[in-house]
Amino acid sequence: MKDLVILGSTGSIGVQALEIVEANPALFRVVAITAAGTNPQVIIEQAKKFKVSVIGVTKNADVIRAALPQATVIDGPDASTEIAAITCDIVLNAITGSIGLAPTLAALKVGNRLALANKESLVAGGDLVMAFGRDQIIPVDSEHSALYQCFLSGKASEVKQVILTASGGPFRNRNDLSDVTLEEALAHPTWNMGPVVTINSATLVNKGLEIIEAHYLFDIPYSKIEAV
């Protein structure tokens, strides 16, 4: 059984990870979870369901402590960073934004295996992260997870080109974007994601971030990476 720490447990990736844990109770044990805490009831329910003993939040810590008196609740802006350094088998970093960099570094510094879904860690601090080596990192972002599995079958030197695919978001078949509204940009046709990721997807900024991510993860020059 592997001990698992989930950073960003109430987001889409964190929720999916907990679904996998629920389906495989003999394989994983959740020892700690973190979330912003803006919806404390969700993290309370997660902690009860998976018998989590350590919880990190930036908001509503008192509400969570009252509901979970036996748990250790760590609060404040550095809660995820502190919890990422708990010795375990896998830390899943599913936090959105560059605030995920410090927890990424904290997990790697203590030797934890890092399942990385926080692409901003590499965009903002790729050299710092990769200084720990690639063996500790498992890419979880969908495109990069697929690439990671492909690279297991050969050598990087054998790769001619890496192509990242984009769904196109809500504007794939729309040529004139001069009157686009925020509501339209937030209406992704395929995925239900948070507003930051959804806007990044609609503008294709997300694909630019993923090119940077692929460059660091697989040590491939930018000239060999394209997006379609």
C-alpha positions in Angstrom: 0.0 0.0 0.0 1.3 3.5 -0.9 0.9 6.5 1.3 -0.5 9.4 -0.8 -0.5 13.2 -0.1 -2.9 15.2 -2.3 -2.3 18.9 -2.7 -5.4 20.6 -4.2 -7.9 17.8 -3.2 -11.0 19.7 -4.0 -10.0 20.6 -7.6 -10.9 18.5 -10.6 -7.6 16.5 -10.6 -7.7 16.1 -6.8 -11.2 14.8 -6.9 -10.4 12.3 -9.7 -7.4 11.1 -7.7 -9.6 10.4 -4.7 -12.0 8.5 -7.0 -9.0 6.3 -8.0 -8.2 5.8 -4.3 -11.8 4.8 -3.6 -11.7 2.3 -6.4 -8.4 0.8 -5.2 -8.6 0.8 -1.4 -5.9 -1.9 -1.1 -3.4 0.1 -3.1 -3.5 3.6 -1.6 -3.9 5.3 1.8 -4.5 9.1 1.8 -2.4 10.5 4.7 -2.9 14.3 4.0 -4.9 16.6 1.8 -4.8 20.3 1.2 -7.2 22.8 -0.4 -7.8 26.5 -0.4 -10.7 26.0 2.1 -13.2 28.3 0.4 -15.7 25.4 0.5 -14.8 23.8 3.8 -17.6 21.3 3.7 -16.1 19.5 0.7 -12.7 19.0 2.4 -14.4 17.9 5.6 -16.3 15.3 3.7 -13.2 14.1 1.9 -11.3 13.9 5.2 -14.0 11.8 6.8 -14.5 9.5 3.9 -10.8 8.7 3.5 -9.9 8.9 7.2 -7.3 11.6 6.5 -5.4 12.7 9.6 -3.6 15.8 8.3 -5.4 18.7 6.5 -4.0 21.9 5.1 -6.1 25.0 4.2 -5.6 28.7 3.7 -9.2 29.6 4.8 -11.8 28.4 7.3 -9.4 26.4 9.4 -11.5 26.9 12.5 -14.6 25.4 10.8 -12.6 22.4 9.7 -11.0 21.9 13.2 -14.5 22.0 14.8 -15.8 19.4 12.4 -12.6 17.2 12.6 -11.4 17.4 16.2 -9.1 14.4 15.8 -7.3 15.7 12.8 -4.3 17.9 12.5 -5.2 21.1 10.6 -2.4 23.2 9.3 -3.5 26.7 8.1 -1.9 29.6 6.3 -0.3 30.3 2.9 2.5 27.8 3.5 0.2 24.9 4.5 0.6 23.0 1.3 4.4 23.5 1.3 4.6 22.1 4.8 2.4 19.1 4.0 4.3 18.4 0.8 7.3 17.6 2.9 5.6 14.8 4.9 7.5 11.6 4.1 5.3 9.5 1.9 5.3 7.4 -1.3 3.7 9.9 -3.6 2.8 13.6 -3.4 0.2 14.7 -6.0 0.6 18.4 -6.7 -2.8 19.3 -8.3 -2.6 23.0 -7.2 -3.4 25.6 -9.9 -1.0 28.5 -10.4 2.6 29.4 -9.5 1.8 29.0 -5.8 2.4 25.3 -6.5 6.2 25.8 -7.0 7.1 25.9 -3.3 5.2 22.7 -2.5 6.8 21.0 -5.5 10.3 21.9 -4.3 9.4 20.9 -0.7 8.3 17.4 -1.8 11.4 16.9 -4.0 13.8 18.1 -1.3 12.7 15.3 1.1 12.9 12.7 -1.6 9.2 12.2 -2.1 8.0 10.9 -5.5 6.1 13.7 -7.2 3.1 13.3 -9.4 3.1 16.7 -11.0 -0.1 18.2 -12.4 1.0 21.8 -11.5 2.6 22.9 -14.8 3.3 26.4 -13.4 6.0 24.8 -11.2 8.0 24.2 -14.4 7.0 27.4 -16.1 8.0 29.5 -13.1 10.9 27.4 -11.8 11.9 24.7 -14.3 15.6 24.9 -13.6 15.0 24.7 -9.8 12.7 21.7 -10.1 14.7 19.7 -12.6 17.9 20.2 -10.5 16.5 17.3 -8.4 16.5 15.1 -11.5 13.7 13.6 -13.6 13.5 10.2 -11.8 11.4 11.7 -8.9 8.8 13.3 -11.2 5.8 11.6 -12.8 3.9 13.9 -15.2 0.1 13.8 -14.5 -1.0 16.5 -17.0 -2.8 14.5 -19.7 -0.5 15.3 -22.7 2.6 14.9 -20.6 1.5 11.7 -19.0 1.0 10.3 -22.5 4.4 11.5 -23.6 6.0 10.1 -20.4 4.6 6.7 -21.3 5.8 7.0 -24.9 9.3 7.9 -23.8 9.5 4.7 -21.7 9.7 2.7 -25.0 12.9 4.4 -26.3 15.5 7.2 -26.0 15.0 10.9 -26.2 17.7 11.0 -28.8 15.4 8.9 -31.1 12.6 11.5 -31.0 12.3 13.7 -34.0 9.4 15.8 -32.9 6.9 16.2 -30.0 3.4 17.4 -30.9 1.0 18.5 -28.2 -2.7 18.5 -29.1 -5.3 21.1 -28.2 -9.0 20.6 -28.1 -9.5 24.2 -29.4 -11.8 25.1 -26.6 -15.0 27.0 -27.3 -13.5 29.0 -30.3 -12.1 26.2 -32.4 -14.6 26.8 -35.3 -14.9 30.5 -34.8 -12.8 32.9 -37.0 -13.9 36.3 -35.7 -13.0 36.7 -32.0 -13.5 40.5 -31.8 -16.7 40.3 -29.8 -15.9 37.3 -27.5 -17.4 37.5 -24.0 -16.1 36.2 -20.7 -19.0 33.8 -20.5 -18.2 32.3 -23.9 -14.6 31.9 -23.0 -15.6 30.1 -19.8 -17.9 27.6 -21.6 -15.4 24.9 -22.5 -17.2 22.3 -24.7 -15.4 19.2 -23.2 -14.0 19.8 -19.7 -15.3 21.2 -16.5 -12.3 23.1 -15.1 -11.6 26.1 -12.9 -11.8 29.6 -14.4 -8.0 30.1 -14.7 -7.4 26.9 -16.6 -10.5 27.4 -18.7 -9.5 30.9 -19.8 -6.0 29.6 -20.5 -7.4 26.9 -22.6 -9.8 29.2 -24.6 -6.9 31.6 -25.4 -4.4 28.7 -26.0 -2.1 30.2 -23.4 -2.3 26.8 -21.7 -0.7 25.1 -24.7 2.2 27.6 -24.5 2.7 26.6 -20.9 2.6 23.0 -21.8 5.3 23.5 -24.4 7.5 24.9 -21.6 6.5 22.0 -19.4 7.5 19.4 -22.0 10.8 21.1 -22.6 11.8 20.7 -19.0 10.3 17.3 -18.3 11.8 15.5 -21.3 14.9 17.7 -22.0 13.8 18.4 -25.5 14.7 21.7 -27.3 11.8 24.0 -28.1 12.5 23.7 -31.8 11.3 20.0 -31.6 8.0 20.8 -29.8 4.9 21.9 -31.6 1.2 22.3 -30.8 -1.7 21.4 -33.0 
